[in-house]
């Protein structure tokens, strides 16, 4: 791995799993959606309690809960899991045909509601801060197909920033119109209020670059590989999704590490941002039944020896803090975890 060979220091690997967490997917009866949430509360702690990173921290799940499917009982239960130290709540939103004004109204309502559950953090000035994943792969009005508009707001990046969003965690979005040209990067996107998909390009986050403008984009790995299907060798793409149709394997972990997503001028900090739709039944069963356990066991065994690699389980908020601390030249990971945004209370 060329990016590794340039470094004499251990590679610090930051593992972050962001979940498009939708208990009401498929519009089931209320009892079914609640059963999905309870399953996470019962089984995830059993898995996470058996694992620790180089700092003695358990795996932490970032629950991006959809405001458009808000249920007070559901979010209360997820907050219980977060209060116990197993993750944090962030904002997910499916919306369409919105304007600047209607989108702001939805975001403000969501922030107010999420705070009632103790979720979301705050900027140093007291303003509510939150990470974001756009539903239906349509950030910044980037998807307009099948006669439907899954966003409607060309200046969405600006709206998100002004309403307190600290970073977007939507991508990659392989095979979707929303997928940006820029890959395997941590970068800042400048909004063009007259055009959609302003995040297609941007300036990389960089050590000693503390004045970058725009919305911070945290991408997960998107890695081509060769596989054999139906007796033929084919090129495929690993988009870091863990799902029933994309099971975890050690080969996938190696690809994610080799992608080397990092902050410019600090290649020994490697970020692996995975995503999932963890409430959906088939995905939930493989995640809580085998795949998360296999992932945690494998990454701790092969990428946490303390000499070549050090593993760090992090939330979406902590990824943001690590990026901003690195931009200021900070290399102390314990200090960097809460550099700007402190942990929510979940009271």
N, C-alpha and C positions, 0 to 999 in steps of 0.2 A: 504494500500500500504506500504509494509515493508520499502522500500527505503525512504518513506516520514516520517514514524514514528520515524526514527532516527534523525530527524532534528527539532530543535526548531524555526529556522528562516523561514520566508516565502519561498515558492518555486518560483524561478524565471523561467518562462517558455518562451523560445525563439522560436518563430514561424517563420519558413523560408519555402517559397514555391519556388521550383526550377522547371522551365518549360522547357521541351524539346520543344522549341518554333520553330515550323516548318511550316511557312505559305504556303510552297509549297508541303505539304504532299498530296499524290495522284496525283501529277503532273498536277495541274489544269492550265487553262489559266491564264496569268499574271493578268488580271483584278480580278479574283477570289482570288488569293493570296493576292493582295493588299486590297481587301475588308475585308479579315480576319484581316489584320493588323489595318486597319482603325476602325474596330469594337472594338478592344482593346483600341485604343486611345480615342474613343468616350465613351465607357461604363465603363472601369475600373476606371478612375478618379471619376466618379459619385459614385461608390461603396466605393472606398478607402477614399474619402473625408468625408464620414459619420462615420468613425471609427478612434479610437485612442487607443494606448496602455498606459501603466502606465507612460510613459515619454512624452505623448502627440504626439507620432509619428504615422503616418498612416501606413497601411499595405504596404509592399514593395515586388514587384514581381521580382524574379531573372530570366531574360530571357537568357537561354542558346541557343544562335542562331547558327545554323549549317553552318560552313564554306563551306561545300560541296554544299550548296544551296544558297550561298551568292548572295544577290541582294542589290545594293547600296541604292536604294529607300527604300526598306523595313527596312534596318538597320538605315537609317536616321530617319525614322518615329518612330521606337522603341526608338532611342536615344532621341527624343523629349519627349516621355513619361518619360524617366529616368531623363532628365533634369528638369522636373517639380517635381521631388522628389518621383516618384512612383515605382522606381526599379533600377536595374542595369543590364548591359549586360555582359555575360560571354560566354565561348566557348564550343560549341557542335560540334562533328565531327563523321560522318559516314565514314569509310574507310575500305579498304580490300586489301589483298595481298601487303602490304607495307613492306618496310625495315626501318631500323634505319634512313638512309639518306633521303628516300622519305617522311617519316613521319615528320622529322624535317623541310623539305622544306615546307610542307603544313602548319605546325604550324607557321612558320615564316611569310609566306604569310598572314595567318589569322591575326596574331598580327598586322602586318602593316596595313591591311585593317581596322580592328576594331578600331585602333587608329585614323584613319581619321575621324571617327564618334564621337570621344571623348570618346570612350569606353575603358575599361580595366584600371587598376590601375598600380602602379609601386612599386617595392621594394625600400627600402631606398637607395640602390646603383644606382637607376635609371633604372634597368632592368624591363621590362614589366612583370606584374603579372596577373594571370588569374585563375579562377576556371574552372573545366572541367567536362563534362559528355560525356561518350563514346556512340556513336550511335550503334544501333543493339545489345545492351547488350553484348559487346565483348571486354571489357577492358583487356589489357595485353594478347591478343591473346587467350582469354578464350573460344571463341565460334568457333568451327570448325564442322559444320554440313551441311547436304544437299549438300555435295560436294563443299561448298564454304568456304572461309576463310575470316571472317569479320574483321580481323585486320592484322595479319601477323608478329607482332613485339613482340617477347618474352621479350624484355627489355623496354617495353613501359613506365613503371613506371619511369625508369631512364631518358628516353627521356623527359617525361613530366616535371619532376623536373628540368632538366638542361635547358629546354626552358622557365622556369618561372612559371610553374603551382604551385599554393599554396595549392590546395586540390582537391580531386576527390569527386564528389557528385552523382555518378552513382547509388548507391545502396540504398534500396534493389532491386533485380531483380528476384522476386519470379517466380518459374517454368522455369527459364532460366539456361543454363549451367554456366553462369557467376556468379551466386549467390555464395558468399563466405560462408564458414562454420561459420565464426565469425559474430554474429548478434548483432543488437541494440548497436552498439559501435562507439566510436570515437577513432581511432587508427592509428598507423603508419605501413605501409607495406614496407618491404625490398624487393627489386627486385632481382630475380634470373634470370640473362640474358639468361640462357639456357633452362628455362622452362616457360610455360604460367601460368597465374593465380597466380602470386606471392602474391597477396593481400589476399589469402585464410586465412592467419593468420597474426598476428601482435601484437605490444605492445600498450597497451592503453595509450592515452593521460592522463597525471597525473599532479596534482599540485606539484610543486617543481621538475618536471622532464623536464628540458629545453634542454636536449641533445638527445632527441629521434631522430633516423635516419630513413629515408624512407619517402614515400609520405603519407601525412595526408589523411585519409579516413573518410569522414563524412557520416554516414549512417542514413537513416530514420528508423522509427519503422517497425518491422515485427512481427506481433502479432497473435497467434492462438486464435480462439474463436469458440464457438458452435452456430450453426444456424439450423433452421428447414427448410428443402426443400423437396418438394414432400411428405409431411407427415412424414418425417424421420429426426431425429437429426443427424447432420453431423459436422465434424470439418472442419473449413475453416481458411484461412489466410488473415489477413489485411496487405497489403503491402504499405499503405499510399499513394496510387494513387487515385487522384480525377478525375473521368472520367464519361462518360455517362453510362458505365457499372458498375461503382462503385461510387454511389452517396454519398454525404456527409450526415451523420446522427450524432446526439449527442453521440450515442454509440461509434462511431468511434473515436470521440475526446477523450472520456474517455480511450479508449484502447491506443491511442497514448501517453496520459499523463502517464498512468500506465506503459508503456514500460520503462519509466525512462531513456532514453538515456542521458548519462551525462559524464563529465570528472571525472576520478577517483580521489577520495578524495574531490570532490565537488558535492555531490548528490543533493544539493538544486538548481543547475543550470540544468534544464531539456531542452533538445533540441528536437523540433519536426520539422523534415525536411520532408515536403510533396513534392510530385512530380506530374506533370501532363503533358499532351500534349495539351496545351491550344489553339493552333491555329486550330486544327482539328475541323470541323464544329460542330459535335454533342457535343464534349467536350466543345468547346467554348460557345455554347448556354446554357449548364447547368451551367458552371462556372460563366459566366457573367449574366445569367438570374436568378439564385437563389443560387447556392451552395456556392460561395465565400461570398455573403452577409450573408447567414445562418451561415457559419463557423465563420466569424468575430463577428457577433452578439452573437453567443453562447459562444465563448471563452472569449469575453470581459465580458459577464454576469456572467459566472461561474468560470472563472479562472483569475480574475483580481480584487479581493476585497481589495487588499493592505495589508491584514493581513495573510491569508493562501497562497495566490498566487499573483504574479505580472507578468503581461504579457508584452512581448517585441517583437515587429515586427522587424525582421532583414533580411538582404540580405545574400547571400552566403559569400561575402567578410567579413561581420560583424561576421558571425559565426566563420570564421578562426581567426579573431582578438580576439574574446572572448576566444577561445581555447588557443591561445598563451598568452594572458594576464593572464588567469587562471594558466597556467603553471608557470608564474612568480609570482604567489601569489596575483595578482591584483583582487580585488573584486568590485571595482567601475565600474558599468556597463556603465555609460556614457563615462568614460575614456577608457574602454575596447573596445567599438565599433570600434574605429579607432586606435587601439593600434599600429599596424605596417603598415598596408595598408590603405592609405587615400582614400576618395571617388574620383572616376573619375570625370573629368570636364564636359564631354558631350558638349564641345564647338563647 
